[in-house]
Amino acid sequence: MPDAAQRRGGAPVMLGLAGIAALLAAFVVPAVLQNKPDWPVFSPLETGCHADRRTVRHSGGAVTGSGIYEPCLADTSMASGEPGLAITRDGTLLRSVVTGPAGIAVSSDDGASWTRRPLPPGTRDGIPDGYLDPVTDRFFYSALGDTPVFASDDKGITWHKGTFDSSERYDWNRVFSGVPVLPRTSGYPTNIYYCNMTQPGGFVTGARCFKSVDGGRNFKATGTDPFKQGDCRDVTQPKGSGTGRGIVDPRDGTIYLPVHFCGYVEVAISRDEGKSWTHRPVARLESAKGVLMALASPAWRKQIMSGRPNAVPAEMAESQFSDALAIDGAGRLYLVWNDEAYLPVLSWSGNKGLNWSQPVRLNPPGVVQSVLTAVTVTPEGKLGVSYYGSTDRQSWTGYLAVSDDPTASRPTFETASVTRAGRPLMPEACCWASGPQEYTIARWAPDGSLWGAFVATVPKGNARGVLGRLVRR
């Protein structure tokens, strides 16, 4: 792979300018059209487990049989922004929600019923993120901009506020935790990390990380930024639309951050708790074509013409990272993203991110496009994946997948949609028509089932927060 200097060289600006012009035309021209299509058509959600359905077992792009997992759908019945999800050691589900007021949804009966637990008055609800420290079961909530991080030790009944030594926090806030490089003999046992964008502006921003050694009460900048605004000089490529959620090696405290930066999928690595960073490219991924591909999407054109607000299609979000990286008990790293064909792929590393396997496709036959792929793994190396997928590029729903052999040369996956055929979560272009929906999350529960957090778009207002589940039968 090229080094950082080679990746950040100059490039012609015409493609980027053409994309901007095309985007403007896409919004301006349809606005003058008088005939709006009667679209989309929303169907009621069918919650519960589907006893007549099972996952599809597939490998190498071919179906190999019926799987052993039953898909389920749980509806919180609450309006949702980003689909934050955490699962405590006793199986309690904690789901980020947004409106009226900011808070979380809590379920102790596998999603059959939900309780809303509000955050302190005045808490911002934009881009809400939820994270659970697996060592202590302390839950952390953060939101857009220069806002505190709130923590709870009782599943959202009470909260305490964490402060920062810098106000340069704008967007794409992500909390994660892990052991310190040098173990502490007293106090809070893990470091709590918070990484975010350092400037507003999406594709032209930098990233900065903060660390708390006292359980989230005080955060200080860790050191050198993982990347800065201006590090990439290729105007046709994303300059860094926010790092994904970091992970920490439980053996030595090394931090790994997934990044889609300057035309590459890569991992930023720190072995000194964020004081300094190195970058390991994993795959080349050109992104300048996203606007042009979006214009070719019939679902997006219908969405704009129907007057849907905030219409940002999947083709313009394939570089978006959140929970794209996971680590198992042996230190193997697993990275997922969406390739240039807009399909989900997996690569893994067994040597601390220095070298990566050839990417393999995760989707079963019939899924023709995906976006916002996320990954989780058990200590034993059992992989779980969530993403939005489409079989027709017109409507979208949530997918969950499991693999017992993700490091095999031809791994086998078991995949199912969380809704039945013809009952999508989004009967329109994915994914922002009901507010910003910028990632999915997959999490393993203590009982061995795989959960995934999604949303279902609605005619007006914020989307509904839903969760999918795969249960072994």
C-alpha positions in Angstrom: 0.0 0.0 0.0 1.2 3.6 -0.6 2.4 5.6 2.3 0.7 8.6 3.7 2.6 11.1 1.5 1.6 9.3 -1.6 -2.0 9.0 -0.6 -2.3 12.7 0.0 -1.0 14.1 -3.2 -2.9 16.5 -5.5 -5.5 15.5 -8.1 -7.7 17.2 -10.7 -10.5 19.2 -9.3 -12.9 18.8 -12.2 -14.6 15.7 -10.9 -15.3 17.2 -7.6 -16.7 20.3 -9.1 -18.8 18.3 -11.5 -20.2 16.3 -8.5 -21.1 19.5 -6.7 -22.9 20.9 -9.8 -24.8 17.6 -10.3 -25.9 17.7 -6.6 -27.2 21.2 -6.9 -29.0 20.3 -10.1 -30.6 17.3 -8.4 -32.2 19.5 -5.8 -33.0 22.6 -7.8 -34.6 21.0 -10.9 -37.0 18.7 -9.1 -38.1 21.6 -6.9 -39.9 23.2 -9.9 -41.7 20.0 -10.9 -45.4 20.1 -10.2 -46.3 16.4 -10.2 -45.2 14.7 -7.0 -45.4 10.9 -6.9 -47.6 9.3 -4.3 -44.6 7.7 -2.7 -43.4 6.1 -0.4 -46.0 3.8 1.1 -45.4 3.0 4.7 -46.5 -0.4 6.2 -47.1 -1.2 9.9 -44.1 -2.9 11.5 -44.5 -6.6 12.3 -42.8 -7.0 15.6 -41.9 -10.3 17.3 -40.0 -13.4 16.2 -40.8 -15.0 12.8 -41.0 -18.8 13.6 -41.6 -19.6 9.9 -38.3 -18.0 8.9 -34.6 -18.9 9.3 -31.3 -17.4 8.2 -29.8 -18.3 4.9 -26.5 -20.0 5.0 -24.1 -18.8 2.2 -20.4 -18.9 1.3 -18.5 -17.4 -1.7 -21.7 -15.8 -3.0 -23.7 -19.0 -3.2 -26.5 -20.4 -0.9 -25.4 -23.6 0.9 -28.6 -24.3 2.9 -30.9 -23.1 5.6 -29.5 -21.6 8.8 -30.3 -22.1 12.4 -31.2 -18.6 13.5 -34.7 -17.2 13.7 -35.0 -13.4 12.9 -37.0 -11.1 15.2 -38.0 -7.4 15.2 -38.5 -5.2 18.3 -40.1 -1.8 18.1 -39.3 0.7 20.9 -42.3 2.8 19.7 -40.1 5.9 20.3 -38.7 8.4 17.9 -35.0 7.8 17.3 -32.0 9.6 15.9 -28.8 7.5 15.7 -29.3 3.9 16.7 -27.1 3.6 19.7 -27.3 0.2 21.4 -25.7 -1.4 24.5 -26.4 -4.6 26.3 -25.5 -5.1 30.0 -24.2 -8.3 31.5 -27.7 -9.2 32.7 -29.1 -8.8 29.2 -30.8 -5.3 29.6 -31.0 -3.4 26.3 -30.1 0.3 26.3 -31.2 2.1 23.2 -30.5 5.8 22.4 -33.6 7.8 21.5 -34.0 11.5 20.8 -37.2 13.4 21.1 -39.3 14.7 24.0 -36.8 15.0 25.9 -33.4 13.4 25.3 -33.1 10.0 26.9 -32.6 6.3 26.4 -35.0 3.4 26.0 -34.5 0.5 28.4 -35.8 -3.1 28.1 -35.3 -6.0 30.5 -37.5 -8.4 28.6 -35.8 -8.8 25.2 -37.5 -5.9 23.7 -41.1 -6.9 24.5 -41.6 -3.7 26.5 -39.6 -0.4 26.9 -39.1 2.3 29.5 -38.0 5.8 28.7 -35.4 7.2 31.0 -34.6 10.9 30.4 -31.3 12.6 30.6 -30.8 15.8 32.6 -32.9 18.7 31.4 -31.3 20.6 28.5 -29.3 17.7 27.2 -28.8 17.9 23.4 -30.3 15.1 21.4 -28.5 15.6 18.1 -26.4 12.6 16.9 -26.9 10.7 20.2 -24.3 8.0 20.9 -24.6 5.3 23.6 -21.7 3.1 24.8 -21.4 0.6 27.7 -18.0 -0.1 29.4 -18.0 -3.9 29.4 -15.7 -4.0 32.5 -18.0 -1.9 34.8 -21.4 -1.8 33.0 -21.2 2.0 33.2 -23.2 3.5 30.3 -22.1 6.7 28.5 -24.3 9.1 26.5 -22.9 11.9 24.3 -24.4 14.2 21.7 -23.5 16.6 19.0 -21.2 19.5 19.6 -19.6 21.0 22.7 -21.7 19.1 25.2 -20.9 16.9 28.2 -20.7 13.2 28.3 -23.2 11.8 30.7 -22.6 8.5 32.6 -25.0 6.2 34.5 -24.3 3.2 36.7 -28.0 2.3 37.1 -29.2 2.0 33.5 -30.2 5.6 33.1 -32.0 6.2 36.4 -29.4 8.7 37.5 -26.6 10.5 35.6 -23.3 12.3 36.3 -21.7 14.8 33.9 -18.2 14.6 32.4 -16.3 17.8 31.3 -13.6 18.5 28.7 -10.4 20.5 28.6 -11.3 21.7 25.0 -14.5 23.1 23.4 -13.3 22.0 19.9 -15.9 19.3 19.5 -18.4 19.4 16.7 -19.7 16.1 15.3 -19.5 12.3 15.0 -18.9 11.8 18.8 -17.9 8.3 19.7 -17.1 6.9 23.2 -15.2 3.6 23.8 -13.1 2.2 26.6 -10.2 -0.2 27.3 -7.4 -1.1 29.6 -4.6 1.4 30.1 -1.1 0.6 28.7 0.2 0.5 32.3 -2.4 -1.1 34.6 -3.7 1.0 37.5 -3.7 -0.4 41.0 -6.6 1.9 42.2 -9.4 4.1 40.8 -11.5 3.4 37.8 -10.1 0.3 36.0 -10.3 1.4 32.3 -9.6 4.5 30.2 -12.7 6.1 28.7 -12.0 7.6 25.2 -14.0 10.1 23.3 -13.2 10.9 19.6 -14.9 13.4 17.4 -14.6 15.9 14.5 -12.6 19.0 15.3 -14.2 21.3 12.8 -17.7 21.4 11.3 -17.9 20.6 7.6 -18.1 16.9 7.2 -15.7 15.9 4.5 -13.1 18.6 5.3 -12.7 18.1 9.0 -10.1 16.6 11.3 -10.4 14.3 14.3 -9.4 14.6 17.9 -9.5 12.1 20.8 -9.9 12.7 24.6 -9.2 10.4 27.5 -10.7 10.1 31.0 -8.9 8.1 33.7 -11.6 8.7 36.3 -14.6 7.0 34.8 -15.8 9.8 32.5 -15.8 12.8 34.9 -12.9 14.6 33.3 -11.6 14.3 29.7 -8.3 15.7 28.4 -7.0 15.7 24.9 -4.8 12.6 24.4 -2.1 14.3 22.2 -1.6 14.3 18.4 -4.8 14.3 16.4 -5.4 11.1 14.4 -5.7 13.3 11.3 -6.0 17.1 10.7 -7.9 19.2 8.3 -5.7 19.7 5.3 -3.8 16.4 5.6 -5.5 15.2 2.4 -5.0 17.3 -0.7 -7.0 15.2 -3.1 -10.1 17.3 -3.6 -12.1 14.4 -5.1 -11.8 12.3 -1.9 -13.3 12.5 1.6 -10.9 14.4 3.9 -12.1 12.5 6.9 -15.8 12.3 7.7 -15.2 11.2 11.3 -13.4 8.2 12.6 -15.4 5.1 13.6 -15.7 3.9 17.2 -12.3 2.9 18.4 -11.4 -0.4 20.1 -8.7 -1.2 22.6 -6.7 -4.4 22.7 -7.4 -5.9 26.1 -3.9 -7.3 26.3 -1.8 -4.2 25.9 -4.0 -1.1 25.7 -3.3 -0.4 21.9 -6.0 1.8 20.4 -7.4 1.1 16.8 -9.6 3.6 15.0 -11.3 2.8 11.7 -11.0 5.6 9.2 -12.1 6.2 5.6 -9.6 8.9 4.7 -8.4 10.4 1.4 -9.6 7.5 -0.8 -8.5 4.7 1.5 -10.0 2.5 4.1 -7.4 2.4 6.9 -6.9 1.9 10.6 -5.2 4.5 12.8 -3.2 2.9 15.6 -1.9 4.3 18.9 0.2 2.4 21.3 0.6 5.2 23.8 -3.1 6.0 24.7 -3.6 8.5 21.8 -0.4 10.5 22.2 0.7 9.6 18.7 -0.7 7.7 15.7 0.3 5.6 12.8 -1.9 4.7 9.8 -2.2 1.3 8.1 -4.1 1.4 4.8 -6.4 -1.6 4.2 -8.1 -1.0 0.8 -8.3 1.7 -1.8 -11.9 3.1 -2.1 -12.6 5.8 -4.6 -15.5 7.9 -3.5 -15.9 10.8 -6.0 -18.4 8.9 -8.0 -20.9 8.8 -5.1 -22.9 11.9 -6.3 -23.1 10.7 -9.8 -24.2 7.2 -8.8 -26.9 8.8 -6.5 -28.2 10.7 -9.5 -28.7 7.4 -11.3 -30.8 6.1 -8.4 -34.5 6.0 -9.3 -35.4 5.8 -5.6 -33.5 9.0 -4.8 -35.1 10.9 -7.7 -38.6 9.8 -6.5 -37.7 10.7 -3.0 -36.7 14.3 -4.0 -39.7 14.7 -6.2 -42.1 13.6 -3.5 -40.9 16.4 -1.3 -39.1 14.2 1.3 -36.7 16.3 3.4 -33.0 15.7 4.1 -32.8 13.3 1.1 -29.3 11.8 1.3 -29.0 8.4 -0.5 -26.9 5.4 0.3 -24.5 6.1 -2.6 -23.4 9.3 -0.9 -22.8 7.6 2.5 -20.8 4.5 1.6 -17.7 6.1 3.3 -19.5 6.5 6.6 -17.9 4.6 9.5 -19.1 3.9 13.0 -18.8 0.5 14.6 -16.7 -0.9 11.8 -13.9 -2.5 13.8 -13.9 -5.3 16.4 -11.3 -7.4 18.2 -11.5 -10.9 19.6 -9.8 -12.5 22.7 -6.8 -13.6 20.6 -6.2 -10.0 19.3 -7.5 -10.6 15.8 -8.9 -7.5 14.3 -12.0 -7.5 12.0 -12.9 -4.5 9.8 -16.0 -4.1 7.6 -16.9 -1.5 5.0 -18.9 -1.2 1.8 -16.9 -1.7 -1.4 -17.1 0.2 -4.7 -20.0 -2.1 -5.8 -21.8 -0.9 -2.6 -21.8 -4.3 -1.0 -20.5 -5.2 2.5 -17.0 -6.7 2.8 -14.8 -8.1 5.7 -11.0 -8.1 6.2 -9.1 -9.3 9.2 -5.6 -9.0 10.7 -3.8 -11.4 12.9 -0.7 -9.2 13.5 -1.9 -6.0 15.2 -3.1 -4.4 11.9 0.1 -4.6 10.0 -1.3 -6.8 7.3 -4.9 -7.5 6.3 -6.6 -10.4 4.5 -8.2 -10.0 1.1 -11.8 -8.7 1.5 -14.6 -11.2 1.3 -18.3 -10.3 0.6 -20.7 -10.7 3.5 -24.0 -10.4 1.7 -26.2 -13.3 0.5 -27.4 -13.6 -3.1 -30.3 -11.2 -3.7 -28.9 -8.3 -1.7 -27.7 -5.9 -4.4 -26.7 -2.9 -2.3 -25.7 -2.2 1.3 -24.7 0.7 3.5 -23.7 1.5 7.1 -22.2 -1.9 7.9 -21.2 -2.6 11.5 -19.4 -5.5 13.2 -19.1 -7.2 16.6 -17.2 -10.3 17.7 -17.2 -12.6 20.8 -13.9 -13.3 22.6 -13.9 -16.7 20.9 -14.1 -15.1 17.4 -17.8 -15.5 16.5 -18.6 -12.6 14.2 -21.9 -10.6 14.1 -22.7 -8.0 11.4 -25.5 -5.5 10.8 -26.3 -3.3 7.8 -29.0 -1.8 5.7 -29.5 -3.8 2.5 -31.7 -3.6 -0.6 -32.8 -6.3 -3.1 -34.1 -3.7 -5.6 -32.3 -0.4 -4.9 -35.8 1.0 -4.2 -36.4 0.0 -0.6 -34.2 -0.9 2.4 -34.4 -3.0 5.5 -32.0 -4.2 8.3 -29.9 -7.3 7.9 -28.0 -9.3 10.5 -25.4 -11.9 9.8 -23.4 -14.4 11.9 -20.2 -16.3 11.0 -18.4 -19.0 13.1 -15.4 -19.1 10.8 -14.7 -15.5 9.7 -11.0 -16.0 9.2 -11.4 -19.0 6.8 -10.5 -18.5 3.1 -14.2 -19.0 2.3 -16.1 -18.1 5.4 -19.7 -19.2 5.9 -22.3 -16.7 6.9 -25.9 -17.0 8.1 -28.0 -13.9 7.2 -31.6 -12.8 7.5 -33.5 -9.5 7.1 -35.2 -8.3 10.2 -38.4 -7.8 8.4 -40.4 -10.0 6.0 -40.3 -9.6 2.2 -42.3 -6.6 1.1 -42.2 -5.0 4.6 -39.1 -2.8 4.5 -37.9 -0.5 7.3 -37.5 2.1 4.6 -39.8 2.0 1.6 -37.6 4.7 0.0 -34.0 5.7 -0.6 -31.9 4.9 2.5 -31.3 6.5 4.9 -31.9 10.2 6.1 -35.5 11.0 5.1 -36.6 10.8 8.8 -33.7 12.6 10.3 -30.0 11.8 10.4 -29.6 8.0 10.4 -25.8 7.5 9.9 -24.9 4.0 11.2 -26.1 0.7 12.5 -24.8 -1.2 15.5 -24.5 -5.0 16.1 -24.0 -6.4 19.7 -23.9 -9.9 21.2 -26.2 -10.6 24.1 -25.2 -12.8 27.1 -27.6 -15.5 25.9 -25.7 -15.8 22.6 -28.3 -14.0 20.4 -27.2 -11.2 18.0 -28.9 -7.8 18.2 -28.8 -5.0 15.7 -30.0 -1.4 16.1 -31.9 0.2 13.1 -34.6 2.7 12.4 -37.8 2.7 10.4 -38.6 5.8 8.4 -42.0 7.5 8.9 -44.0 10.0 6.9 -43.1 13.0 9.1 -40.6 13.6 11.9 -37.9 11.5 13.4 -37.8 7.8 12.6 -38.9 5.0 14.9 -36.2 3.2 16.8 -36.3 -0.6 16.1 -34.0 -3.5 16.8 -33.4 -6.8 15.0 -32.4 -10.0 16.6 -31.1 -13.5 15.5 -32.0 -16.2 18.0 -30.7 -19.7 17.7 -33.5 -22.3 17.4 
